[in-house]
Amino acid sequence: MPVVSRFFLRSGFVCLALALLLRMWIFSGWSDRAISFMPVFYHLLTVGWATQIIFGVAHWMFPRYSQERPRGHESLTWIVYVCLNSGLLLRLICEPYSENFFAVIGLGFSAALQFFAAAIFSGQIWLRVR
């Protein structure tokens, strides 16, 4: 298994654990502000867990690109990993404070990073589908 795939998979499982812990905290009632973290919970599940697992397995298992580069440009896949997780982290920080102007700017930047990651990954995988 490629190293970057292992990073995707491990990060995905960490996000799953964080999402489940966050969900328990939200429903515990310890804080009046806890419900504002529901979008963070859903984002951790969809982007943090599901998307990263899909990206990691797809990078590992899809048909080979070529003999010299079986999985395409590994450096691009690392860029995808960094952009996706940076966008996720920024989203987790900004989402609960979305009424703040700077948090809205952060959310926009987060969405751009995640879109950029998905576009690069789609381009990489597209070339491997025959």
C-alpha positions in Angstrom: 0.0 0.0 0.0 1.4 3.4 -0.9 2.4 5.7 2.0 0.0 8.4 0.9 -2.9 5.9 1.0 -2.0 5.0 4.5 -2.1 8.6 5.5 -5.5 9.0 3.9 -6.8 5.9 5.7 -5.4 6.8 9.1 -6.6 10.4 8.9 -10.0 9.1 7.9 -10.2 6.9 11.0 -9.0 9.7 13.2 -11.8 11.9 11.8 -14.3 9.2 12.4 -13.3 9.0 16.1 -13.4 12.8 16.4 -16.8 12.9 14.8 -18.2 10.3 17.2 -16.7 12.1 20.2 -18.1 15.4 19.0 -21.5 13.9 18.6 -21.4 12.6 22.2 -20.4 16.0 23.4 -23.2 17.8 21.4 -25.9 15.5 22.9 -24.4 15.6 26.4 -25.8 19.1 27.0 -22.7 20.4 28.7 -22.7 23.6 26.6 -25.4 25.8 25.2 -23.2 26.4 22.2 -22.8 22.7 21.4 -25.5 22.6 18.7 -23.5 25.0 16.6 -21.0 22.2 16.1 -23.4 20.0 14.3 -22.1 21.1 10.8 -18.6 20.3 12.0 -19.8 16.8 13.0 -21.3 16.2 9.5 -18.2 17.6 7.8 -15.9 15.3 9.8 -18.0 12.3 8.7 -18.4 13.2 5.0 -15.1 14.8 4.2 -12.9 13.7 7.1 -13.9 10.0 7.1 -15.8 9.0 4.0 -13.9 11.1 1.4 -10.5 10.3 2.8 -11.2 6.6 2.9 -12.4 6.7 -0.7 -9.4 8.7 -1.8 -6.9 6.4 -0.1 -8.4 3.2 -1.4 -8.9 4.6 -4.9 -5.3 5.8 -5.1 -4.1 2.4 -4.0 -6.5 0.1 -5.9 -7.3 1.8 -9.2 -5.6 0.5 -12.4 -2.0 1.5 -13.0 -1.2 4.7 -14.8 2.1 3.4 -16.4 5.0 1.1 -15.7 7.2 4.0 -14.6 4.6 5.7 -12.5 2.0 3.1 -11.5 -0.1 5.6 -9.5 0.6 8.8 -11.5 2.3 11.8 -9.9 2.7 11.0 -6.2 3.5 14.6 -5.4 0.1 15.7 -6.7 -1.6 13.1 -4.4 0.4 14.6 -1.4 -0.9 18.1 -2.4 -4.4 16.6 -2.4 -3.9 15.2 1.1 -2.5 18.5 2.4 -5.2 20.7 0.8 -8.1 18.4 1.8 -6.9 18.2 5.5 -6.0 21.9 5.7 -9.5 22.8 4.3 -11.1 20.4 6.8 -9.1 21.8 9.7 -10.0 25.4 8.7 -13.6 24.4 8.4 -13.6 22.9 11.9 -12.2 26.1 13.3 -14.4 28.5 11.5 -17.8 26.7 11.2 -19.0 27.2 14.8 -18.4 31.0 14.5 -19.9 31.4 11.1 -21.7 34.7 12.1 -18.2 36.3 12.3 -17.0 38.0 9.1 -13.5 36.5 9.4 -14.9 33.0 10.0 -17.0 33.4 6.8 -13.8 34.3 4.9 -12.1 31.2 6.4 -15.1 29.0 5.4 -14.7 30.3 1.8 -11.0 29.5 1.8 -11.7 26.1 3.3 -14.2 25.3 0.5 -11.7 26.4 -2.1 -9.0 24.2 -0.6 -11.3 21.2 -0.6 -12.5 21.9 -4.1 -8.9 22.2 -5.3 -8.1 18.8 -3.6 -11.1 17.1 -5.2 -10.4 18.5 -8.7 -6.7 17.4 -8.6 -7.6 14.0 -7.3 -10.3 13.6 -9.9 -7.9 14.5 -12.7 -5.3 12.0 -11.3 -7.8 9.1 -11.1 -9.5 10.0 -14.4 -6.3 9.1 -16.2 -6.2 5.7 -14.5 -9.7 4.6 -15.5 -9.6 2.7 -18.7 
